């Protein structure tokens, strides 16, 4: 099981237009092994906003789950 979080802020000014930029990201991962079977899943979320654009922050999220099995070829 693992997880991470990051957040950043910045200010920019170009041509007299100032923008306050905000970014945050969450990641989580879970892996579990049962004999030769591996089960993993995760979640990721990204939120990013720019005040100079005049739009609300965008949020992107994704979730995944997978199953795999290892075996000997020879």
Helices and strands as residue ranges (DSSP letters): E 2-14, E 17-34, E 37-50, G 51-53, E 58-69
